[in-house]
Amino acid sequence: MDVLNKLMAIDPNYIIMGFIVIFFSLEQILKAPFDFKNRISHLFQNVLFQIILVLLNVFFVTFQVYSIEWLNSNNIGLLYMLELPIWAKLVISLMFYDITAYWIHRATHVIPLLWRFHRVHHSDTSMDSSTVFRFHPLELILVFGVGNIITAALFGTDVFSMALYYFILYLFFFFEHANLNYPRGLNSTLGLVFVMPDHHRVHHQQDQYYTDSNYADIFILWDRLFGSYKMMPVEKMKYGLVEFDSAHRQSFLYLIKSPFLSIKRTSKNKSETQTRL
């Protein structure tokens, strides 16, 4: 626990910076499965999302931590009704945060208002490690951030387990989004329990049939259990959303305002288009 405490004491922004330096550098050095151009410009556009999020989080993180600590001080949540070893409680807390994120993520694909914000992440037609940053800040704060408070209220999870969850989550995020070749054997070994890059690549496929699948962030078990698991060959994948496949709609400024615009969602596997309000 001492090692974990020291790890959690590190500013998460430094950890994220370390991850992007490592994975983005590897993408430039190693042979990649997809050949993308203008990588530095793409990185810059996506980093702008993270800068805005950091500025907004100065206010929200304080509220989030206060809320969870208040819930904990009043012994609210399932884990306060059970007598468990510290390590077991920590592992279960991580799973609770992850399954809540799974259902919230699934909801962002189904509920039109939430999709308006979540499509910013899916808009990236050249996914790489910097795509980890391409989330609309309001989605992360008002949807997933509030989701953490709900998790604590329901299950009794604490701030420490949330911090550890996010450390692991960001490692998985960079691992899953990076434009790198990974051993195919991962899918049939670790991929039976955990989300592997090929799983998440399916989730970023243009065809909506595949986009609306593989919602899990860490444990692919949730998709397997709840019927949202799909796979397809990597060589057949094309990333992004058809309606965002233009230079203008890939810019930071357009993407930031896009949730407030009425944009028709084009289903790649059908001739008709569907409007997501």
Sine and cosine of phi, psi and omega as CSV:
sin_phi,cos_phi,sin_psi,cos_psi,sin_omega,cos_omega
0.00,0.00,-0.52,0.86,0.01,-1.00
-0.89,0.46,-0.66,0.75,0.02,-1.00
-0.90,0.43,-0.67,0.74,0.02,-1.00
-0.90,0.44,-0.66,0.75,0.01,-1.00
-0.87,0.49,-0.66,0.75,0.02,-1.00
-0.92,0.38,-0.63,0.78,0.02,-1.00
-0.91,0.42,-0.66,0.75,-0.02,-1.00
-0.95,0.30,-0.28,0.96,0.01,-1.00
-0.98,0.20,-0.25,0.97,0.02,-1.00
-0.95,0.31,0.68,-0.74,0.05,-1.00
-0.85,0.53,0.85,-0.52,-0.04,-1.00
-0.85,0.52,-0.45,0.89,0.03,-1.00
-0.91,0.42,-0.55,0.83,0.06,-1.00
-0.93,0.36,-0.62,0.78,0.02,-1.00
-0.90,0.44,-0.70,0.71,0.01,-1.00
-0.90,0.44,-0.67,0.74,0.04,-1.00
-0.87,0.49,-0.65,0.76,0.02,-1.00
-0.89,0.45,-0.68,0.73,0.00,-1.00
-0.89,0.45,-0.70,0.71,-0.05,-1.00
-0.92,0.38,-0.60,0.80,0.04,-1.00
-0.89,0.46,-0.71,0.70,-0.03,-1.00
-0.91,0.41,-0.81,0.59,-0.10,-0.99
-0.95,0.33,-0.65,0.76,0.00,-1.00
-0.91,0.41,-0.60,0.80,0.04,-1.00
-0.91,0.42,-0.68,0.73,0.02,-1.00
-0.88,0.47,-0.59,0.81,0.01,-1.00
-0.90,0.44,-0.49,0.87,-0.01,-1.00
-0.99,0.11,-0.40,0.91,-0.10,-1.00
-1.00,-0.05,-0.70,0.72,-0.12,-0.99
-1.00,-0.03,0.35,-0.94,0.06,-1.00
-0.93,0.37,0.76,-0.65,-0.08,-1.00
-0.95,-0.31,0.45,-0.89,0.02,-1.00
-0.95,0.32,-0.40,0.92,-0.01,-1.00
-0.80,-0.60,0.69,-0.73,-0.03,-1.00
-0.99,-0.13,0.96,-0.27,0.00,-1.00
-0.93,-0.38,0.50,-0.87,0.02,-1.00
-0.96,-0.30,0.19,-0.98,0.07,-1.00
0.81,0.58,0.75,0.66,-0.08,-1.00
-0.91,0.42,-0.63,0.77,-0.03,-1.00
-0.92,0.39,-0.67,0.74,0.04,-1.00
-0.89,0.45,-0.66,0.75,0.02,-1.00
-0.89,0.46,-0.68,0.73,0.04,-1.00
-0.87,0.49,-0.72,0.70,-0.03,-1.00
-0.87,0.49,-0.72,0.70,0.00,-1.00
-0.86,0.51,-0.67,0.74,-0.04,-1.00
-0.97,0.26,-0.57,0.82,0.02,-1.00
-0.90,0.44,-0.50,0.87,0.03,-1.00
-0.86,0.52,-0.55,0.83,0.04,-1.00
-0.90,0.44,-0.66,0.75,-0.02,-1.00
-0.93,0.37,-0.59,0.81,0.02,-1.00
-0.89,0.46,-0.71,0.70,0.02,-1.00
-0.89,0.46,-0.66,0.75,0.00,-1.00
-0.89,0.46,-0.69,0.73,0.00,-1.00
-0.87,0.49,-0.67,0.74,0.00,-1.00
-0.90,0.43,-0.67,0.74,0.00,-1.00
-0.95,0.31,-0.53,0.85,-0.05,-1.00
-0.94,0.35,-0.31,0.95,0.06,-1.00
-0.82,0.58,-0.58,0.82,-0.02,-1.00
-1.00,-0.02,-0.68,0.73,-0.14,-0.99
-0.96,0.27,-0.60,0.80,-0.03,-1.00
-0.86,0.51,-0.64,0.77,0.04,-1.00
-0.87,0.50,-0.71,0.71,0.03,-1.00
-0.89,0.45,-0.67,0.74,-0.03,-1.00
-0.90,0.44,-0.74,0.67,0.00,-1.00
-0.90,0.44,-0.70,0.72,0.02,-1.00
-0.86,0.51,-0.69,0.72,-0.03,-1.00
-0.89,0.45,-0.71,0.70,-0.03,-1.00
-0.93,0.38,-0.65,0.76,0.02,-1.00
-0.91,0.42,-0.58,0.81,0.06,-1.00
-0.90,0.43,-0.68,0.74,0.04,-1.00
-0.88,0.47,-0.67,0.74,0.00,-1.00
-0.91,0.41,-0.65,0.76,-0.03,-1.00
-0.91,0.41,-0.37,0.93,0.03,-1.00
-0.98,-0.21,0.22,0.98,0.06,-1.00
0.80,0.60,0.68,0.73,-0.01,-1.00
-1.00,-0.06,0.74,-0.67,0.05,-1.00
0.85,-0.53,0.36,-0.93,-0.10,-0.99
-0.84,0.55,-0.68,0.73,-0.09,-1.00
-0.91,0.42,-0.34,0.94,0.04,-1.00
-0.98,0.19,-0.15,0.99,0.05,-1.00
-0.99,-0.11,-0.08,1.00,-0.06,-1.00
-0.88,-0.47,0.57,-0.82,0.08,-1.00
-0.99,-0.14,0.96,-0.27,-0.06,-1.00
-0.74,-0.68,0.50,-0.86,0.14,-0.99
-0.87,0.49,0.43,-0.90,-0.04,-1.00
-0.84,0.54,-0.68,0.73,-0.05,-1.00
-0.91,0.42,-0.62,0.78,0.00,-1.00
-0.92,0.39,-0.66,0.75,0.02,-1.00
-0.89,0.45,-0.61,0.79,-0.01,-1.00
-0.92,0.40,-0.72,0.69,0.00,-1.00
-0.89,0.46,-0.70,0.72,0.00,-1.00
-0.91,0.42,-0.60,0.80,0.04,-1.00
-0.88,0.48,-0.67,0.74,0.03,-1.00
-0.87,0.50,-0.65,0.76,0.00,-1.00
-0.94,0.35,-0.58,0.82,0.05,-1.00
-0.91,0.42,-0.69,0.72,0.04,-1.00
-0.88,0.47,-0.62,0.78,-0.07,-1.00
-0.95,0.30,-0.64,0.77,-0.02,-1.00
-0.95,0.31,-0.53,0.85,0.09,-1.00
-0.91,0.42,-0.68,0.73,0.03,-1.00
-0.89,0.46,-0.58,0.81,0.04,-1.00
-0.86,0.51,-0.76,0.65,-0.06,-1.00
-0.94,0.34,-0.57,0.82,0.07,-1.00
-0.91,0.41,-0.70,0.71,0.02,-1.00
-0.87,0.50,-0.69,0.73,0.02,-1.00
-0.88,0.47,-0.63,0.78,0.02,-1.00
-0.91,0.42,-0.55,0.83,-0.01,-1.00
-0.92,0.39,-0.32,0.95,0.05,-1.00
-1.00,-0.01,-0.31,0.95,-0.10,-0.99
-0.97,-0.22,-0.63,0.78,-0.05,-1.00
-1.00,0.06,0.90,-0.44,-0.11,-0.99
-0.79,0.62,-0.69,0.73,-0.02,-1.00
-0.89,0.45,-0.67,0.74,0.01,-1.00
-0.93,0.36,-0.59,0.81,0.02,-1.00
-0.89,0.47,-0.57,0.82,0.03,-1.00
-0.80,0.60,-0.62,0.78,0.00,-1.00
-1.00,0.10,-0.64,0.77,-0.08,-1.00
-0.94,0.33,-0.44,0.90,-0.02,-1.00
-0.90,0.44,-0.31,0.95,0.07,-1.00
-0.85,0.52,-0.68,0.74,0.01,-1.00
-0.92,0.39,-0.65,0.76,-0.04,-1.00
-0.98,0.20,-0.16,0.99,-0.05,-1.00
-0.94,0.34,-0.30,0.95,-0.11,-0.99
-0.93,0.37,0.91,-0.40,-0.02,-1.00
-1.00,0.04,-0.05,1.00,0.04,-1.00
-0.67,-0.74,0.94,0.33,-0.12,-0.99
-0.91,0.42,0.75,-0.66,0.15,-0.99
-0.52,-0.85,-0.22,-0.97,-0.09,-1.00
-0.87,0.50,-0.49,0.87,-0.01,-1.00
-0.95,0.30,-0.24,0.97,0.04,-1.00
-0.90,0.43,-0.34,0.94,0.08,-1.00
-0.82,0.58,-0.54,0.84,-0.04,-1.00
-0.99,0.13,-0.31,0.95,-0.15,-0.99
-0.99,0.14,0.96,0.28,0.15,-0.99
-0.79,-0.61,0.64,-0.77,0.10,-1.00
-0.91,0.41,0.81,-0.59,-0.06,-1.00
-0.81,0.58,-0.58,0.81,-0.01,-1.00
-0.92,0.40,-0.51,0.86,0.05,-1.00
-0.92,0.39,-0.73,0.68,-0.05,-1.00
-0.90,0.43,-0.60,0.80,-0.05,-1.00
-0.99,0.15,-0.79,0.61,-0.14,-0.99
-0.99,0.12,-0.38,0.92,-0.02,-1.00
-0.98,-0.22,-0.90,0.43,-0.06,-1.00
-0.97,0.26,-0.57,0.82,0.04,-1.00
-0.90,0.44,-0.73,0.68,0.06,-1.00
-0.90,0.43,-0.53,0.85,0.05,-1.00
-0.87,0.50,-0.56,0.83,0.05,-1.00
-0.91,0.42,-0.62,0.78,0.02,-1.00
-0.93,0.38,-0.65,0.76,0.04,-1.00
-0.88,0.47,-0.66,0.75,0.04,-1.00
-0.86,0.52,-0.72,0.70,0.01,-1.00
-0.90,0.44,-0.62,0.78,-0.02,-1.00
-0.93,0.38,-0.61,0.79,-0.03,-1.00
-0.99,0.17,-0.67,0.74,-0.19,-0.98
-0.93,-0.38,-0.16,0.99,0.02,-1.00
0.98,0.19,0.39,0.92,0.05,-1.00
-0.95,0.31,0.42,-0.91,-0.07,-1.00
-0.91,-0.42,0.02,-1.00,-0.06,-1.00
-0.92,0.38,-0.61,0.79,-0.01,-1.00
-0.89,0.46,-0.73,0.68,0.00,-1.00
-0.91,0.42,-0.54,0.84,0.06,-1.00
-0.91,0.40,-0.68,0.73,0.01,-1.00
-0.90,0.45,-0.67,0.75,0.04,-1.00
-0.91,0.41,-0.64,0.76,0.03,-1.00
-0.85,0.52,-0.70,0.71,-0.03,-1.00
-0.94,0.35,-0.52,0.86,0.09,-1.00
-0.89,0.46,-0.75,0.66,0.02,-1.00
-0.91,0.42,-0.65,0.76,-0.03,-1.00
-0.87,0.50,-0.72,0.70,-0.01,-1.00
-0.91,0.41,-0.58,0.81,0.08,-1.00
-0.88,0.48,-0.71,0.71,0.04,-1.00
-0.91,0.42,-0.66,0.75,0.00,-1.00
-0.84,0.54,-0.75,0.66,-0.01,-1.00
-0.92,0.38,-0.63,0.77,0.05,-1.00
-0.87,0.50,-0.68,0.73,-0.08,-1.00
-0.97,0.24,-0.57,0.82,-0.09,-1.00
-1.00,-0.02,-0.32,0.95,-0.11,-0.99
-0.88,0.48,0.63,-0.78,0.04,-1.00
-1.00,0.09,0.95,0.32,-0.05,-1.00
-0.74,-0.67,0.44,-0.90,0.11,-0.99
-1.00,0.08,0.76,-0.65,0.04,-1.00
-0.86,-0.51,0.43,-0.90,0.05,-1.00
-0.86,0.51,0.75,-0.66,-0.01,-1.00
-0.89,0.45,-0.40,0.91,-0.01,-1.00
-0.90,0.44,-0.28,0.96,0.02,-1.00
-0.88,0.48,-0.58,0.81,-0.07,-1.00
-0.90,0.43,-0.55,0.83,-0.06,-1.00
-0.99,-0.13,0.06,1.00,0.03,-1.00
-0.87,-0.50,-1.00,0.01,0.03,-1.00
-0.88,0.48,-0.48,0.88,-0.04,-1.00
-0.94,0.35,-0.11,0.99,0.09,-1.00
-0.96,0.28,-0.41,0.91,-0.04,-1.00
-0.88,-0.47,-0.67,0.75,-0.12,-0.99
-0.95,-0.30,0.39,-0.92,0.06,-1.00
-0.95,0.30,0.80,-0.60,0.05,-1.00
-0.96,-0.29,0.33,-0.95,-0.01,-1.00
-0.80,0.59,-0.65,0.76,0.00,-1.00
-0.90,0.44,-0.51,0.86,0.07,-1.00
-0.90,0.43,-0.74,0.68,-0.10,-1.00
-0.97,0.26,-0.47,0.88,0.08,-1.00
-0.88,0.47,-0.61,0.79,0.07,-1.00
-0.86,0.51,-0.65,0.76,-0.01,-1.00
-0.89,0.45,-0.42,0.91,0.00,-1.00
-0.99,-0.15,0.11,0.99,0.05,-1.00
-0.91,0.42,0.62,-0.78,-0.03,-1.00
-0.87,0.49,-0.61,0.80,-0.02,-1.00
-0.89,0.45,0.87,-0.49,-0.09,-1.00
-0.86,0.51,-0.46,0.89,0.03,-1.00
-0.84,0.54,-0.58,0.81,0.01,-1.00
-1.00,-0.05,-0.54,0.84,0.03,-1.00
-0.84,0.55,-0.64,0.77,-0.01,-1.00
-1.00,0.04,0.86,0.51,0.03,-1.00
-0.36,-0.93,0.14,-0.99,0.08,-1.00
0.75,0.66,0.87,0.49,-0.06,-1.00
-0.99,0.13,-0.29,0.96,-0.11,-0.99
-0.90,0.43,0.47,-0.88,0.02,-1.00
-0.98,-0.19,-0.68,0.74,-0.03,-1.00
-0.88,-0.47,-0.78,0.63,-0.06,-1.00
-0.98,-0.20,0.95,-0.30,0.03,-1.00
-0.92,0.38,-0.17,0.99,0.06,-1.00
-0.80,0.61,-0.61,0.79,-0.04,-1.00
-0.89,0.46,-0.68,0.73,0.02,-1.00
-0.92,0.39,-0.62,0.78,0.01,-1.00
-0.92,0.40,-0.64,0.77,-0.04,-1.00
-0.96,0.30,-0.60,0.80,-0.15,-0.99
-0.96,-0.27,0.30,0.95,0.18,-0.98
0.96,0.28,0.39,0.92,-0.01,-1.00
-0.92,-0.40,0.31,0.95,-0.03,-1.00
-1.00,0.02,0.76,-0.65,0.07,-1.00
-0.59,-0.80,0.43,-0.90,0.08,-1.00
-0.67,-0.74,0.41,-0.91,0.10,-0.99
-0.42,-0.91,0.37,-0.93,0.01,-1.00
-0.88,0.47,0.68,-0.73,-0.02,-1.00
-0.86,0.52,-0.64,0.77,-0.07,-1.00
-0.91,0.41,-0.23,0.97,0.02,-1.00
-0.99,-0.14,0.03,1.00,-0.11,-0.99
-0.99,0.12,0.56,-0.83,0.17,-0.99
-0.66,-0.75,0.83,-0.56,-0.15,-0.99
-0.99,0.11,0.33,-0.94,0.18,-0.98
0.99,-0.16,-0.26,-0.97,0.07,-1.00
-0.86,-0.52,0.70,-0.71,-0.07,-1.00
-0.83,0.56,-0.64,0.77,-0.07,-1.00
-0.95,0.31,-0.16,0.99,0.05,-1.00
-0.94,-0.35,0.21,0.98,-0.11,-0.99
-1.00,0.08,0.89,0.45,0.10,-0.99
-0.46,-0.89,0.44,-0.90,-0.06,-1.00
-0.86,0.51,-0.66,0.75,-0.03,-1.00
-0.87,0.49,-0.68,0.73,-0.06,-1.00
-0.99,0.13,0.04,1.00,0.10,-1.00
-0.99,-0.16,-0.01,1.00,-0.04,-1.00
-0.98,0.18,0.49,-0.87,-0.02,-1.00
-0.84,0.55,-0.74,0.67,-0.07,-1.00
-0.89,0.45,-0.65,0.76,0.02,-1.00
-0.92,0.40,-0.69,0.73,-0.04,-1.00
-0.91,0.41,-0.58,0.81,0.01,-1.00
-0.90,0.43,-0.61,0.79,-0.01,-1.00
-1.00,-0.01,-0.18,0.98,-0.11,-0.99
-0.86,0.51,-0.53,0.85,0.04,-1.00
-0.88,0.48,-0.36,0.93,-0.06,-1.00
-0.99,-0.15,0.13,0.99,0.03,-1.00
-0.94,-0.35,0.53,-0.85,0.07,-1.00
-1.00,0.04,0.95,-0.30,-0.05,-1.00
-0.85,-0.52,0.83,-0.56,0.00,-1.00
-0.93,0.36,0.73,-0.69,0.07,-1.00
-1.00,0.03,0.86,-0.50,-0.01,-1.00
-1.00,-0.07,0.87,-0.50,0.03,-1.00
-1.00,0.07,0.90,-0.43,-0.13,-0.99
-0.91,0.42,-0.45,0.89,-0.04,-1.00
-1.00,-0.07,0.16,0.99,0.04,-1.00
-0.69,-0.73,0.38,-0.92,-0.03,-1.00
-0.99,0.17,-0.48,0.88,-0.05,-1.00
-1.00,0.08,0.25,-0.97,0.09,-1.00
-0.92,-0.38,0.42,-0.91,0.01,-1.00
-0.84,-0.55,0.68,-0.73,0.03,-1.00
-1.00,-0.05,0.83,-0.56,0.07,-1.00
-0.97,-0.26,0.96,-0.29,-0.07,-1.00
-0.98,0.18,0.00,0.00,0.00,0.00
